[in-house]
Amino acid sequence: MKTFFQYNWIVREEWYKWCEDVPQEELLKVRTGGVGGILHTLFHIIDVEWSWIRVLQGKPDFQESFDEYQSLERVKELDALFQKDVREFVHVWDNHMEMNELQETRQDGSIEILTWGEVMRHTIAHEIHHIGQLSVWSRELGGKPVSANLIRKGLTTLKP
């Protein structure tokens, strides 16, 4: 679990670096698929990661709008702020937390029981899914996407 969170953080940083060479209007341009454009997708990844961790901790969810984060620098600042809490939670994760239950109320009012392990894996998969969308958009812009390779990223231990 910890390895995949670390992987996502490394790849996210590589996407930020990739974005530095892309004009602002291209980063904000609404594209087919996903939640909007490149920056909005990065914002969404950060939002979902932090929100799920907050829910597991019994804390309030994130309610900010992307309208306040319309630059690469603002998105990176938000990520740095939120990632501190996420890293702390992931760092203390152990197998005893796997089957902890989270009660979620669905939009129709019904109750659903999720395990913490399921939520953590969803959070990981969610980011990987959206990184795939960024890869497609990078090719549409004539660029080379960030490598999705997990190997040779130095992930044998979680770095605090």
SVG drawing of the C-alpha trace seen along z (x, -y; Angstrom):
<svg xmlns="http://www.w3.org/2000/svg" viewBox="-33 -32 49 39">
<polyline fill="none" stroke="black" stroke-width="0.4" points="0.0,0.0 2.7,-2.5 4.7,-1.7 1.8,-2.7 1.2,-5.9 4.9,-6.8 4.8,-5.8 1.8,-8.1 3.6,-11.0 6.7,-10.6 4.8,-10.4 2.7,-13.4 5.9,-15.4 7.1,-14.3 3.8,-15.6 4.3,-18.9 7.7,-19.2 6.2,-18.2 3.6,-21.0 6.3,-23.6 6.9,-23.5 3.2,-23.7 1.5,-27.1 -1.0,-28.1 -3.9,-28.1 -3.2,-24.5 -3.1,-23.5 -6.5,-25.1 -8.1,-24.0 -11.1,-21.7 -10.5,-18.4 -12.4,-15.3 -12.6,-12.9 -11.7,-13.4 -12.9,-16.3 -11.8,-19.0 -8.2,-19.9 -4.7,-19.1 -4.6,-21.4 -8.1,-20.6 -7.3,-16.9 -4.2,-17.4 -6.3,-19.4 -9.0,-16.6 -6.3,-14.0 -5.1,-16.0 -8.7,-16.7 -9.8,-13.0 -6.6,-11.7 -6.8,-14.2 -10.6,-13.9 -10.6,-10.1 -7.9,-10.3 -9.8,-12.9 -12.9,-10.8 -11.0,-7.8 -9.7,-10.1 -13.3,-11.3 -12.4,-14.8 -14.4,-17.2 -14.1,-16.8 -12.4,-19.3 -14.8,-21.8 -12.6,-24.1 -13.3,-25.1 -10.8,-24.7 -11.6,-28.4 -9.1,-29.3 -6.3,-27.1 -6.0,-28.1 -2.2,-27.9 0.4,-25.2 2.0,-27.0 -1.3,-27.2 -2.0,-23.5 1.5,-22.5 1.0,-24.6 -2.2,-22.9 -0.6,-19.5 2.3,-20.4 -0.2,-21.5 -2.4,-18.4 0.3,-15.8 1.8,-16.4 -1.4,-15.0 -1.7,-12.2 1.9,-11.1 1.5,-11.0 -1.5,-8.8 0.1,-6.5 3.3,-6.3 1.5,-4.8 -0.7,-2.5 -0.5,1.1 -2.4,4.3 -4.6,3.9 -6.3,0.9 -7.2,2.9 -10.6,4.1 -11.6,1.0 -15.1,0.0 -16.3,-3.2 -20.0,-3.8 -20.9,-5.9 -24.4,-7.4 -25.1,-7.2 -27.0,-9.9 -30.2,-7.8 -29.9,-7.7 -28.8,-4.0 -25.9,-3.0 -22.8,-1.3 -20.0,0.2 -16.5,-0.1 -13.3,1.2 -10.4,-1.2 -8.2,1.0 -10.8,0.7 -10.8,-3.1 -7.0,-3.2 -6.8,-1.1 -9.5,-3.1 -7.5,-6.3 -4.4,-4.7 -6.3,-3.4 -8.1,-6.8 -4.9,-8.6 -3.4,-6.0 -6.6,-6.2 -6.3,-10.0 -2.6,-9.9 -3.5,-7.7 -5.7,-10.6 -2.8,-13.0 -0.7,-10.7 -3.2,-10.8 -3.5,-14.6 0.3,-15.0 0.4,-13.1 -2.4,-15.2 -0.1,-18.2 2.8,-16.5 4.6,-15.8 6.0,-12.7 4.1,-11.5 5.7,-10.9 6.7,-7.2 4.2,-5.1 7.0,-2.6 7.1,-1.6 10.5,0.0 13.7,-2.0 11.9,-4.7 13.7,-3.7 10.5,-2.4 11.9,0.3 11.1,-1.8 8.7,-4.6 10.4,-8.0 8.8,-10.2"/>
</svg>
